[in-house]
Amino acid sequence: MALTLTLKTGDDFYADDHRLVVQEILSDTHFRISGGDRIWDIVDDRATEVIEDVFLSAGANPQIGTARVVIEAPRAVLILRGENYRRGKR
């Protein structure tokens, strides 16, 4: 089962210790994510591997100005929203 986060431009989340940031929302089902020095286009019709065994795709999103980030990863990968990671809730 996938985990879905609804995020705005500039919001971030962590997959283990890898920070991923929503850079730009292009449409309801197309946005850009950055991590380190890489940028990926995320869309709804395919999953993109951004970290080993961590795949992202875009979910249908009724809220204007947000991205619905669908995350598929092994259960061993800790996924946290940026504010939780920075508060030390690891």
Sequence and secondary structure as in RCSB ss.txt:
>XXXX:A:sequence
MALTLTLKTGDDFYADDHRLVVQEILSDTHFRISGGDRIWDIVDDRATEVIEDVFLSAGANPQIGTARVVIEAPR
AVLILRGENYRRGKR
>XXXX:A:secstr
  EEEEE TT EEEETTEEEEEEEEEETTEEEEEETTEEEEEESSS EEEETTEEEEE    STT EEEEEE  T
TS EEEHHHHHTT  
